[in-house]
Amino acid sequence: MRLAPFGSYTRYLLRAYLQQVGSILAVLWLVALTIDILPQIGPLLDNASDHPVRVVLWFCVLRSPWLIVPLIPFATFLGVLATEYLQTRSGTRILIWNSGRSPLECLVPVLLLGLMLGATDTMLDAWAGPASMAIQTRDKLGRDGQRLDRSQASDFQWISVTDGLLRTKVVQVDGVVLLRELSFFHFEGPEKLVELLHAKEARQETGSFLWHATDGLFWGTAEDDRSNALITGNILTEGGFSKAFSEIDLHLPVDTLWLSVIGMEPQYVPFAIVRALASGSAHGYDPAVYRTREQAVFADTLLVIAMAVTASVLSTVLLTGINTLTNVTKILLIGYAAHSTERAFVLFGENGALSAFLAAWSVPVLLVAGTVLFLRTYRGAEWA
């Protein structure tokens, strides 16, 4: 007898998986949404006197992508586990095994589930999330919408460049990045400050690292006086000279594309910009954040597939014995450990402790490898 891998069994079990995953995801999303929205509800209602209910509902929609994305892999794991548990308890799993379908054929529904939810996770992560944040910043909705508004000057940012440090506020005016209240500290060797520039504003010359700074004060040391010059608290105390200026040119090798998203968490940055910064020359910024973000988005689909298949295989093998509750606990711990490790590895990657590729792909690949090894160990030829 030849069984169709995409027949009625596949449709039945896929529907059961989707129902369980959808229910679990809805509960987790409601909890996360409540925690996220409650601290912001007061200011949100104050700015929505005309249609408060509509504004709150719209804000909930805008916040949802970033709340759902990190939940999908673990919710998928829990949904598959719950479905397999119910199938085993009801005796349906025994009927399926007695039908002549091989265990590998039983993986078709869970593979389809992982592919569907993984692709959804990737699309939400790469496109829907940044688009929703762009709307929030445009309309100044919520805490992040106001904090990340590019038309408002940012908090002071410290930027390391080739020969010094830059302290400045960043603002965008008509799409042009401006530096305001900037201070540039030029060092010659470790801890040896030789020039200091304060300026009200600086604007970049198109296509170069030359910035036109206006209305400020410059302090420097003559070549033969640099060993004696000393500056403390931005005040010249010994040696050197200072002069006021209305305009001066300043060489600052800083990427303006990065300045346009400075202070913005990588998950809020449009994915096209993430990819550009990940592959760019990294002038003034650490590319590890954006390289890890890029790889994590690409790994989303495989992670969800791996979580789904792992839950299915562990459940099929371990829930047939007498110690069901103990085995359910073990499976839950494995799923939670995988979920937590993935989050931790991404943080390590963003901080440069792991390469971007290892940070994003280690957990999904290890889950797949571990599942294959588990099958070979516990089922042997039955899974061939």
C-alpha positions as CSV (number, residue, x, y, z in Angstrom):
1,M,0.0,0.0,0.0
2,R,1.4,3.4,-1.0
3,L,0.6,6.3,1.4
4,A,0.3,9.9,0.1
5,P,2.6,12.1,2.2
6,F,0.2,15.1,1.5
7,G,-3.0,13.2,2.1
8,S,-5.8,13.4,4.7
9,Y,-3.5,12.5,7.6
10,T,-1.2,15.4,6.8
11,R,-4.0,17.9,6.5
12,Y,-5.6,16.6,9.7
13,L,-2.4,16.8,11.8
14,L,-1.3,20.1,10.3
15,R,-4.7,21.6,11.2
16,A,-4.3,20.3,14.8
17,Y,-0.8,21.7,15.0
18,L,-1.9,25.1,13.8
19,Q,-4.8,25.2,16.3
20,Q,-2.6,24.4,19.3
21,V,0.2,26.8,18.2
22,G,-2.3,29.6,17.5
23,S,-3.9,29.2,20.9
24,I,-0.6,29.2,22.7
25,L,0.7,32.1,20.7
26,A,-2.4,34.1,21.3
27,V,-2.1,33.7,25.1
28,L,1.6,34.6,25.1
29,W,1.0,37.6,22.8
30,L,-1.8,38.9,25.0
31,V,0.4,38.7,28.1
32,A,3.3,40.4,26.3
33,L,1.0,43.0,24.8
34,T,-0.5,43.8,28.2
35,I,3.0,44.2,29.8
36,D,4.1,46.4,26.9
37,I,1.0,48.6,26.6
38,L,0.1,49.3,30.2
39,P,3.0,51.7,31.0
40,Q,2.3,53.7,27.8
41,I,-1.5,53.9,28.0
42,G,-1.7,57.2,29.9
43,P,0.5,59.3,27.5
44,L,-1.1,57.5,24.6
45,L,-4.6,58.5,25.6
46,D,-3.5,62.1,26.4
47,N,-2.5,62.5,22.8
48,A,-5.6,60.8,21.4
49,S,-8.5,62.9,22.6
50,D,-10.5,62.5,19.4
51,H,-10.6,58.7,18.9
52,P,-8.8,57.1,21.9
53,V,-10.1,53.5,21.3
54,R,-9.1,53.6,17.7
55,V,-5.6,54.9,18.5
56,V,-5.0,52.3,21.2
57,L,-6.2,49.5,18.9
58,W,-3.9,50.8,16.1
59,F,-1.0,51.0,18.5
60,C,-1.6,47.4,19.6
61,V,-1.4,46.4,15.9
62,L,1.9,48.3,15.5
63,R,3.5,46.8,18.6
64,S,2.4,43.3,17.7
65,P,5.2,42.3,15.2
66,W,8.0,42.7,17.7
67,L,6.1,41.0,20.4
68,I,5.2,38.0,18.2
69,V,8.5,37.4,16.5
70,P,10.5,36.1,19.5
71,L,7.5,34.0,20.7
72,I,6.9,32.0,17.5
73,P,9.8,29.5,17.8
74,F,8.9,28.5,21.4
75,A,5.1,28.7,20.8
76,T,5.7,26.3,17.9
77,F,7.6,23.9,20.1
78,L,4.8,24.1,22.8
79,G,2.0,23.7,20.2
80,V,3.6,20.6,18.6
81,L,4.2,19.1,22.1
82,A,0.6,19.7,23.1
83,T,-0.7,18.2,19.9
84,E,1.5,15.1,20.2
85,Y,0.5,14.6,23.8
86,L,-3.2,14.8,23.0
87,Q,-2.7,12.4,20.1
88,T,-1.0,9.9,22.3
89,R,-3.5,10.2,25.2
90,S,-6.5,9.7,22.8
91,G,-4.9,6.7,21.1
92,T,-4.8,8.5,17.7
93,R,-1.0,8.1,17.5
94,I,-1.4,4.3,17.8
95,L,-3.9,4.2,15.0
96,I,-1.4,6.2,12.8
97,W,1.4,3.8,13.6
98,N,-0.8,0.8,12.8
99,S,-1.8,2.4,9.4
100,G,1.6,1.5,8.0
101,R,2.9,5.0,7.8
102,S,6.6,5.2,8.6
103,P,7.9,7.6,11.3
104,L,9.6,9.7,8.7
105,E,6.3,10.1,6.8
106,C,4.8,11.3,10.1
107,L,7.2,14.2,10.0
108,V,5.7,15.7,6.8
109,P,3.0,17.7,8.7
110,V,5.5,19.1,11.2
111,L,7.9,20.1,8.5
112,L,5.1,21.9,6.7
113,L,4.2,23.6,9.9
114,G,7.8,24.7,10.6
115,L,8.2,26.0,7.0
116,M,4.9,28.0,7.2
117,L,5.6,29.5,10.6
118,G,9.3,30.0,10.0
119,A,8.6,32.0,6.8
120,T,6.0,34.0,8.7
121,D,8.6,34.7,11.5
122,T,11.2,35.8,8.9
123,M,8.8,38.2,7.1
124,L,7.6,39.8,10.4
125,D,11.2,40.1,11.6
126,A,12.7,41.6,8.5
127,W,9.9,43.7,7.1
128,A,6.7,44.1,9.2
129,G,8.5,45.0,12.4
130,P,10.7,47.9,11.0
131,A,7.7,49.1,9.0
132,S,5.6,49.3,12.1
133,M,8.3,51.2,14.0
134,A,8.6,53.6,11.1
135,I,4.9,54.4,11.5
136,Q,5.3,54.8,15.3
137,T,8.2,57.3,14.9
138,R,6.4,59.2,12.1
139,D,3.3,59.6,14.2
140,K,5.2,59.8,17.5
141,L,3.2,57.0,19.0
142,G,4.2,55.5,22.3
143,R,7.5,55.5,24.2
144,D,9.7,54.1,21.4
145,G,7.9,56.3,18.7
146,Q,8.9,59.4,20.6
147,R,12.4,58.2,21.7
148,L,13.4,57.2,18.2
149,D,11.9,60.2,16.4
150,R,14.7,61.2,13.9
151,S,13.5,64.7,13.7
152,Q,14.3,65.3,17.3
153,A,17.9,65.6,18.5
154,S,19.2,62.5,20.1
155,D,20.9,62.2,23.5
156,F,24.6,62.8,23.4
157,Q,26.4,60.0,21.6
158,W,30.1,59.0,21.9
159,I,31.6,57.9,18.6
160,S,35.1,56.5,18.2
161,V,36.9,57.5,15.0
162,T,40.4,56.8,13.7
163,D,42.3,59.6,15.6
164,G,39.9,60.7,18.3
165,L,36.5,60.7,19.9
166,L,33.3,62.5,18.9
167,R,30.6,63.6,21.3
168,T,27.5,64.9,19.6
169,K,23.8,64.9,19.3
170,V,22.3,63.7,16.0
171,V,19.3,65.0,14.2
172,Q,17.7,64.6,10.8
173,V,16.3,67.7,9.0
174,D,14.6,67.0,5.7
175,G,16.4,63.7,5.4
176,V,19.9,65.3,6.0
177,V,21.9,64.1,9.0
178,L,23.3,67.0,11.2
179,L,25.6,66.9,14.2
180,R,24.7,69.4,16.9
181,E,26.5,70.5,20.0
182,L,29.5,68.5,18.9
183,S,32.9,68.1,20.6
184,F,35.8,66.5,18.8
185,F,38.8,65.3,20.8
186,H,41.8,64.7,18.6
187,F,44.4,62.4,20.2
188,E,48.0,61.9,19.1
189,G,49.0,58.6,20.7
190,P,47.3,57.0,23.8
191,E,45.8,59.5,26.2
192,K,47.5,62.5,24.5
193,L,45.0,65.1,23.6
194,V,46.4,67.6,21.0
195,E,43.2,69.3,19.6
196,L,39.7,70.0,20.8
197,L,36.9,71.5,18.8
198,H,33.4,72.5,20.0
199,A,30.8,73.5,17.4
200,K,27.1,74.3,17.4
201,E,26.4,72.3,14.2
202,A,28.2,70.3,11.5
203,R,26.9,69.3,8.1
204,Q,28.6,66.7,5.9
205,E,29.8,67.5,2.4
206,T,28.1,65.1,0.0
207,G,30.2,62.0,-0.9
208,S,33.0,62.6,1.5
209,F,34.0,62.5,5.2
210,L,34.5,66.3,5.3
211,W,32.1,68.1,7.7
212,H,31.5,71.8,7.7
213,A,31.3,72.9,11.4
214,T,29.9,76.3,12.4
215,D,30.0,78.6,15.4
216,G,32.5,77.1,17.7
217,L,35.8,77.2,19.5
218,F,39.0,75.4,18.5
219,W,41.9,74.6,20.8
220,G,45.2,73.1,19.6
221,T,48.9,72.9,20.4
222,A,51.9,73.9,18.4
223,E,54.1,71.0,17.2
224,D,56.9,72.0,19.6
225,D,54.5,72.6,22.5
226,R,52.6,69.3,22.5
227,S,54.6,67.7,25.2
228,N,53.7,70.5,27.7
229,A,50.1,71.1,26.7
230,L,47.4,70.0,29.2
231,I,43.7,70.2,29.1
232,T,41.3,69.3,31.9
233,G,37.5,69.5,31.9
234,N,37.6,71.2,28.4
235,I,39.6,74.1,29.9
236,L,43.2,74.8,28.7
237,T,45.5,74.8,31.7
238,E,48.9,74.9,30.2
239,G,50.3,75.5,26.7
240,G,48.5,75.6,23.3
241,F,46.2,78.2,21.8
242,S,42.5,78.7,21.2
243,K,40.4,80.6,18.7
244,A,36.8,81.1,17.9
245,F,35.5,80.3,14.4
246,S,32.3,80.8,12.4
247,E,33.1,78.0,10.0
248,I,35.7,75.3,9.8
249,D,36.2,72.0,7.9
250,L,36.6,68.9,10.0
251,H,37.5,65.4,8.8
252,L,35.2,62.9,10.5
253,P,35.2,59.3,9.0
254,V,31.7,58.5,10.2
255,D,29.1,56.7,8.1
256,T,26.0,58.9,7.8
257,L,23.8,55.9,7.0
258,W,24.7,54.6,10.5
259,L,24.2,58.1,12.0
260,S,20.6,58.1,10.6
261,V,19.8,55.1,12.8
262,I,22.1,55.7,15.7
263,G,20.6,54.8,19.1
264,M,18.0,52.6,17.4
265,E,17.9,48.9,18.4
266,P,18.9,46.7,15.4
267,Q,15.5,45.0,15.3
268,Y,13.9,48.4,14.6
269,V,16.3,49.3,11.7
270,P,15.0,48.6,8.2
271,F,16.5,45.4,6.9
272,A,18.0,47.0,3.8
273,I,19.9,49.3,6.1
274,V,20.9,46.4,8.3
275,R,22.4,44.6,5.4
276,A,24.2,47.7,4.1
277,L,25.8,48.4,7.5
278,A,26.7,44.7,7.9
279,S,28.6,44.7,4.7
280,G,29.9,48.3,4.9
281,S,33.3,49.6,6.0
282,A,32.2,50.3,9.5
283,H,33.2,53.9,9.9
284,G,32.5,54.9,13.5
285,Y,30.5,51.8,14.5
286,D,30.8,48.2,15.4
287,P,29.4,46.0,12.5
288,A,28.9,43.0,14.8
289,V,25.4,44.2,15.8
290,Y,24.2,44.4,12.2
291,R,26.0,41.3,11.0
292,T,24.4,39.3,13.8
293,R,21.0,40.8,13.1
294,E,21.3,39.9,9.4
295,Q,22.2,36.3,10.1
296,A,19.5,36.0,12.8
297,V,16.8,37.0,10.4
298,F,18.1,34.5,7.8
299,A,18.2,31.8,10.5
300,D,14.6,32.4,11.7
301,T,13.0,29.9,9.4
302,L,15.4,27.1,10.2
303,L,15.1,27.8,13.9
304,V,11.3,27.4,13.8
305,I,11.5,24.2,11.7
306,A,14.1,22.8,14.0
307,M,12.0,23.6,17.1
308,A,8.9,21.9,15.5
309,V,10.7,18.8,14.4
310,T,12.5,18.4,17.7
311,A,9.3,18.6,19.7
312,S,7.6,16.1,17.4
313,V,10.4,13.6,17.5
314,L,10.9,13.8,21.2
315,S,7.2,13.5,21.8
316,T,6.7,10.6,19.5
317,V,9.5,8.6,21.2
318,L,9.2,9.7,24.8
319,L,5.5,10.0,25.4
320,T,4.8,6.3,24.6
321,G,6.2,5.1,28.0
322,I,4.7,5.1,31.4
323,N,6.6,8.1,32.8
324,T,4.7,10.5,30.7
325,L,4.7,13.5,33.1
326,T,8.5,13.2,33.7
327,N,9.1,13.0,29.9
328,V,6.9,16.0,29.2
329,T,8.9,17.9,31.7
330,K,12.2,16.8,30.0
331,I,10.9,17.9,26.6
332,L,9.7,21.3,27.9
333,L,13.2,21.9,29.5
334,I,14.9,21.0,26.2
335,G,12.7,23.4,24.3
336,Y,13.1,26.2,26.8
337,A,16.9,25.6,26.9
338,A,17.1,25.9,23.1
339,H,14.9,29.1,23.1
340,S,17.0,30.7,25.9
341,T,20.3,29.7,24.3
342,E,19.3,31.2,21.0
343,R,18.5,34.5,22.7
344,A,21.8,34.4,24.6
345,F,23.9,33.6,21.5
346,V,22.3,36.5,19.6
347,L,23.3,38.9,22.4
348,F,26.8,37.5,22.4
349,G,27.0,38.0,18.7
350,E,25.8,41.6,18.9
351,N,28.5,42.3,21.5
352,G,31.2,40.7,19.5
353,A,31.7,37.7,21.8
354,L,30.7,35.3,19.0
355,S,30.9,35.6,15.3
356,A,27.6,36.6,13.7
357,F,27.3,33.3,11.9
358,L,27.8,31.1,15.0
359,A,25.5,33.3,17.1
360,A,22.6,33.0,14.6
361,W,23.0,29.4,13.3
362,S,24.5,27.4,16.2
363,V,21.2,26.6,17.9
364,P,19.1,25.6,14.8
365,V,21.9,23.5,13.4
366,L,22.6,21.8,16.8
367,L,18.9,21.1,17.2
368,V,18.7,19.4,13.8
369,A,21.9,17.4,14.4
370,G,20.7,16.4,17.9
371,T,17.4,15.3,16.5
372,V,19.0,13.1,13.9
373,L,21.3,11.6,16.4
374,F,18.4,11.0,18.8
375,L,16.5,9.2,16.0
376,R,19.5,7.0,15.2
377,T,20.0,6.1,18.8
378,Y,16.4,5.4,19.9
379,R,14.7,4.2,16.8
380,G,17.4,2.9,14.5
381,A,16.0,1.2,11.4
382,E,12.4,2.1,12.2
383,W,13.1,5.7,11.1
384,A,14.8,4.7,7.8
